[in-house]
Amino acid sequence: MALATAIILSINKQSELRRQLFYYANKPVHLILADGSSDDWTSGHGGSIGEMTWEYFRISGPKTYLKRLAEASRRVQTEYVFLVDHEECILWSGVKAAVAFLRDNKDHSCAGGRADTTQLSRRRISLVPHYNTKNKFCLLEESALVRFLAAFQSKRTRDLTYQVKRSSDFRLFAETVENVN
């Protein structure tokens, strides 16, 4: 059984989806590849590599992001889910730590680490903090109201987007915004 589901939303980046399969290969994760391209991906509609399983679906069009997000949320069978950009990854050690935190803290709906940007430097890939390091972002406060205020006053939605979430909370959000233009 998969520990979590990763949803990868892409459009016209099908060649980069294969990287996600390679990174998460042999890990207990299910990948949902939600594509907005005009043509189907030639690598098929599903499969597995060790413990990792994956499925692919396509809803064509540049304005289909929220529809693909909602459809992907309905396909999630695990208790935990996370979004991954088609070009990047969430380290597996971070996924396991976030799931452990959520299991121990039932009042939190998401958990995870920092959101960094990858950069090529001297022919090596490195991680660069996406936000000013002086502006630390943390949602570990005891009070749910304090956490809510910190999240929405920070204007740091990227830090929330790429976190492990409870699937039920994520599905509610995705289905609520599905028909927003």
C-alpha positions in Angstrom: 0.0 0.0 0.0 1.3 3.5 -0.9 2.2 5.9 1.9 1.0 8.9 -0.1 -0.1 10.0 -3.6 1.8 12.6 -5.6 -0.1 14.6 -8.2 1.9 16.1 -11.0 0.0 18.6 -13.2 1.7 19.4 -16.5 0.9 20.9 -19.9 3.2 20.3 -22.9 5.9 18.9 -20.6 5.4 15.2 -21.2 9.1 14.5 -21.7 9.7 15.7 -18.1 7.1 13.4 -16.6 9.4 10.4 -17.0 11.8 12.0 -14.5 9.1 11.8 -11.8 8.7 8.1 -12.5 12.5 7.6 -12.2 12.8 9.6 -8.9 9.9 7.9 -7.1 10.6 4.4 -8.5 10.6 1.7 -5.9 9.1 4.0 -3.2 5.7 3.3 -1.7 3.9 6.1 -3.6 1.2 6.4 -6.2 1.7 9.1 -8.9 -1.1 10.7 -10.7 0.0 12.5 -13.9 -2.7 15.0 -14.8 -1.8 16.4 -18.3 -3.3 19.3 -20.1 -1.5 18.7 -23.4 -3.4 18.3 -26.7 -2.0 14.8 -27.3 -1.8 11.7 -25.1 1.5 10.7 -23.5 3.1 7.9 -25.5 4.3 6.1 -22.4 0.9 4.7 -21.5 -1.8 5.3 -19.0 -0.4 3.4 -16.0 2.1 1.1 -14.6 4.4 0.3 -11.7 8.1 0.2 -10.8 8.7 -1.7 -7.6 6.4 -0.3 -4.9 5.6 2.8 -6.9 2.5 2.8 -9.1 1.3 5.5 -11.5 -1.6 6.5 -13.7 -2.0 9.1 -16.4 -5.0 11.1 -17.6 -5.4 14.0 -19.9 -7.9 16.9 -20.0 -6.6 19.1 -22.8 -6.3 22.9 -22.7 -4.4 25.7 -21.1 -7.3 26.6 -18.8 -7.9 23.1 -17.4 -5.6 23.3 -14.4 -8.4 23.4 -11.8 -10.4 20.7 -13.6 -7.3 18.4 -13.7 -6.6 19.2 -10.0 -10.2 18.2 -9.0 -10.2 15.1 -11.1 -6.8 14.0 -9.7 -8.1 14.7 -6.1 -11.0 12.3 -6.8 -8.5 9.5 -7.9 -6.5 9.7 -4.6 -6.8 6.5 -2.6 -4.3 7.3 0.1 -4.7 9.3 3.3 -2.0 11.7 2.3 -1.3 13.6 -1.0 1.2 16.1 -2.3 1.6 18.2 -5.4 4.8 18.1 -7.4 5.9 20.5 -10.1 6.7 18.5 -13.3 10.3 19.8 -13.2 11.1 19.3 -9.5 10.6 16.8 -6.7 9.8 16.6 -3.1 12.5 14.6 -1.4 11.3 11.2 -0.2 12.8 11.7 3.3 10.6 14.9 3.6 7.5 13.0 2.5 8.0 10.4 5.2 8.8 13.0 7.9 5.6 15.1 6.9 3.4 12.0 7.0 4.8 11.1 10.5 4.1 14.6 11.7 0.5 14.5 10.3 -0.1 11.2 12.0 1.0 12.6 15.3 -0.8 16.0 14.9 -4.4 15.3 13.9 -5.3 19.0 13.9 -2.8 19.9 11.1 -4.0 19.6 7.5 -0.5 19.9 5.9 3.1 19.5 6.8 6.5 19.7 5.1 9.7 21.6 4.8 10.9 24.6 2.9 10.2 25.2 -0.8 13.4 25.8 -2.7 14.3 26.5 -6.3 16.7 24.4 -8.2 19.6 26.1 -9.9 22.4 24.9 -12.1 25.8 26.1 -10.8 29.2 24.9 -12.0 27.4 22.0 -13.8 25.8 20.8 -10.5 22.2 21.2 -9.5 21.8 23.0 -6.2 18.9 24.2 -4.0 18.4 27.9 -3.5 15.9 29.2 -0.9 13.0 30.7 -2.8 12.3 33.3 -0.2 14.4 35.7 1.9 16.1 33.6 4.6 15.3 36.4 7.2 11.6 35.8 6.7 11.3 32.3 8.3 8.0 30.5 7.6 6.7 28.0 10.1 3.2 26.6 10.8 3.9 24.7 14.0 2.0 27.0 16.4 -0.5 25.3 18.7 -3.4 27.5 17.9 -5.2 26.8 14.6 -6.2 30.5 14.3 -2.5 31.6 14.6 -1.5 29.0 12.0 -4.2 30.3 9.7 -3.2 33.9 10.1 0.5 33.1 9.6 -0.3 31.2 6.4 -2.5 33.9 4.8 -0.6 37.0 5.9 2.7 35.7 4.7 1.8 35.6 1.0 3.9 32.5 0.6 1.5 30.2 -1.1 4.3 28.2 -2.7 5.3 27.0 0.8 1.8 25.7 1.2 1.3 24.3 -2.3 4.2 21.9 -2.1 3.4 20.3 1.3 2.0 16.9 2.2 -1.7 17.3 2.9 -4.5 15.2 4.2 -6.4 13.9 1.1 -9.8 14.7 2.5 -8.9 18.4 3.0 -7.2 18.6 -0.4 -10.2 17.0 -2.2 -12.6 19.5 -0.5 -10.4 22.4 -1.7 -9.9 21.0 -5.3 -13.6 20.3 -5.8 -14.6 23.7 -4.4 -12.4 25.6 -7.0 -13.0 23.2 -9.9 -15.3 25.5 -11.8 -13.6 28.8 -11.0 -12.6 30.5 -14.2 
